[in-house]
């Protein structure tokens, strides 16, 4: 029994009301409304093997000569490429326009950033991730953060309201103090309302990662902002994409949850974690609307009036 009398407003796609119980289906996740995402892959020399395209050789030799199987070489994708493709496809569902900035960091001198471009989350199988033109000899992170913040400020002018950069590394970060100082500066801008909220997700890969160092960066709390960073360690590059998906889901809803109010401003339901796809709650008799508040944004949805309920008694098959 859905009502034609009150059309769902964004972010709702469907509305169903019966005996004071509202079921409202979300069109998309409003906790990440206006989110602009980026992926920064480690371009330092220690990642060389992960970016290498290994060759698979078959046939040839005595066996090939006997059975008429010539020697063939197949070039396999590097280990990083499928992970970046998977992340792009997933993270594009969170991004406001489905375009993600993808770049290598820690290139050249270790301070260089090589931007691949703003890539779509569709047709990801066509993207190549061969590694940077110049592998870095140090792992310096601050220039990558500054690159993302510069890009994000341009996106804010076009409607972005929240930022999130995923950073993948396989070694020790050589400018940890500079990273912390810059993070403090950014948090101050956010607290003063000069910059929308940004989160950084740091994923370490393999044995060369200094987990204590990552914890030191990520555990910092900033007044009025809380944590900017979170981190996890993956044993190998093949685990990165799934780990990033989990971290993005957790991070993007930490400050979110949601509260539903009736038309008199009384709280009728509180969601502390991730919002479910279908919100279900009761409203007082005669309520004309409800409001969902998420991350400082309010969405008011009108409800069908009493006369609509009478009409709908015959429409239960809809």
Number of C-alpha atoms within 10 A of each C-alpha: 15 18 19 12 12 15 16 21 15 14 18 21 14 17 24 18 19 13 10 13 14 18 17 20 18 20 15 15 16 24 23 21 18 19 25 28 30 24 22 26 25 30 31 28 19 17 19 15 12 17 17 15 15 14 12 10 11 13 15 15 11 10 11 13 12 9 10 11 14 12 12 11 10 11 10 11 17 18 19 22 20 19 18 22 20 17 21 27 21 18 23 21 16 24 23 18 16 20 22 23 20 23 24 26 32 31 24 20 15 22 19 23 26 21 15 15 11 14 18 16 21 15 11 17 13 8 13 15 21 16 24 24 11 17 22 25 16 22 27 25 24 23 17 23 19 14 16 23 18 11 14 26 15 12 17 17 9 10 13 20 20 22 25 24 25 22 23 24 26 24 21 17 19 15 14 18 13 14 18 16 12 15 21 17 12 21 25 17 15 18 16 12 10 11 19 18 18 23 18 22 21 23 24 26 22 14 13 12 19 15 16 9 12 21 15 12 21 18 14 15 14 17 11 11 16 13 19 22 21 21 21 16 21 20 12 14 19 14 13 22 22 14 16 23 15 10 18 21 15 14 19 20 20 15 17 20 19 22 18 23 19 20 19 12 10 13 15 15 17 15 14 13 13 17 19 12 13 15 17 14 14 15 23 14 10 12 16 16 16 22 20 20 19 21 16 9 11 14 15 19 22 17 23 21 14 13 8 14 17 10 10 17 11 10 12 8 8 8
